[in-house]
Amino acid sequence: MSSVANVLARLGGRYMQLIEYFIPDRMRGDREAENQARMFLISHSLGPILGNAVPLAVLIFNATLRIDAIVLAVAITAFWVFPFLLKRGANYDALVLTSVVDLNFCILWSCYFYGGVGSPTLPWLLIIPILSLFYIGGERKLQPALLAISAGSFALFLTLYNVFPPPPTDMPPYAVYGLGFVSTAAALAYVATMAIYYARIFDASIALETEVQRRRETADQLRRAIAEADRAGSAKADFLARMSHEIKTPLNAIVGYSQLLREDKLIADPAAQQDIGRIHDAGLYLVRLINMILDLSKLEAGRMQFDVRRHNVHDCISAAIEEYRAGIAANGNSIVVDIDPELNEIDIDANRFKQVLGAILENAGQHTRDGIVTVMARRAIGASNRFHVRVADSGTGIPADVLKTLFETFTATRDAATGRFGGTGTNLTVVHRLCGAMGGSISAESMVGVGSTFTITMPVTQERALPHRLAA
């Protein structure tokens, strides 16, 4: 029993694959149009098989090859042409109307020759409105035309039947009863098949509506969660802004007084001067760290403001280099600058761009000894509105396991005390997100013992507003 069920399941699957093949591409993607096309194709593939039971019964029960039965069989078999016409691009509405005309002809032709209004094939008339509903669904523009076709066909049938009475059937009573049984059984089987498939479509529609409703509720929950996260992020940003101000005020005092003590000639003890220097450097580092945390919080909360103006790219890059030239040269390094002369003016926030480039230059100078730091600016190949700034050093390089998480926040692969870039990597995270918020990007390549290359990509001109929020 199971083997028979498996065979039937495979045959059903192959049959539906065939139906899917005949659905034209122009009707795909629209669920209602696809369902109508499937109903149309199922009707026109199974219909001729069941419908030809009528002329076959006439031949069997009457035992005479009649021309009316041949015409009926040809008209019924013609339904197999419609799937090919649909596949080749014929208009669906025109095919529906033509199919209904052919269906009316087949039914009324058989009624004309096999009993008139008392014909055993009359139950097939019930199929016309059912199929019309299946073919057009809820579309109303074809309803008047379909009603007109059915009404006109029936009126023509009554006229011809009364003006030109049909020839006698010459069929014995048992043949008429047999034809009625076959016709009714075929009609019921046809309607049942279409109804079963329509019920499947209806069930699928209900399931789809349920799933859509579930996803709608999920989307609402996500929106509420996002709103709560936004509120939490805004609260965090406000807290950090207030706390950073509160912390920076005493830190500025510490930095200022330590600077005064370093310049005080009365303190001649080298050990004391060294301790004062450490206090001063630690204060500056804390100020920078607070600024980085504040910038990161603003970026995550979408509150970072940018002052985009027209600037000369040579001036922007030169300003960043000059600020960090002393630190780079302190380790015995030389600087090579190569800026494309055709790259002149850019639309950018000069201070933020300087912050990004300066962070990369500072790191290159700190981790390169007696080497070369190269800064090169070029237009991006194949992208007229993009330019690259590459900072390459001949330093120690970055291990592969650190490189792949270099721009991530608080990663475990970097030691807080001995990391390649020191601390928790927050500076590079801020730089990475600043680039993204300005419509650009930053990437890094490195080889241990050879050096590292950072590539900053930025738009030459700002064609649209900068994004307010950057995904973490």
ABEGO torsion letter per residue (X at the ends): XAAAAAAAAAAAAAAAAAAAAABBAAABGBAAAAAAAAAAAAAAAAAAAAAAAAAAAAAAAAGBBBAAAAAAAAAAAAAAAAAAAAAAGBBAAAAAAAAAAAAAAAAAAAAAABGEAABAAAAAAAAAAAAAAAAAEABAAAAAAAAAAAAAAAAAAAAAAAABBBBBAGBBAAAAAAAAAAAAAAAAAAAAAAAAAAAAAAAAAAAAAAAAAAAAAAAAAAAAAAAAAAAAAAAAAAAAAAAAAAAAAAAAAAAAAAAAAAABAABABAAAAAAAAAAAAAAAAAAAAAAAAAAAAAAAAGABBBBBBBBBAAAAAAAAAAAAAAAAAAAGBBBBBBBBAABBBBBBBAAAAAAAAAAAAAAAAAABBGBBBBBBBBBBBGBAABBBBBBBBABAEBBAAAAAAAABBGBAABBAAABAAEEAGAAAAAAAAAAAAAGBBBBBBBBBGAEBBBBBBBBABBABBBBABBBX
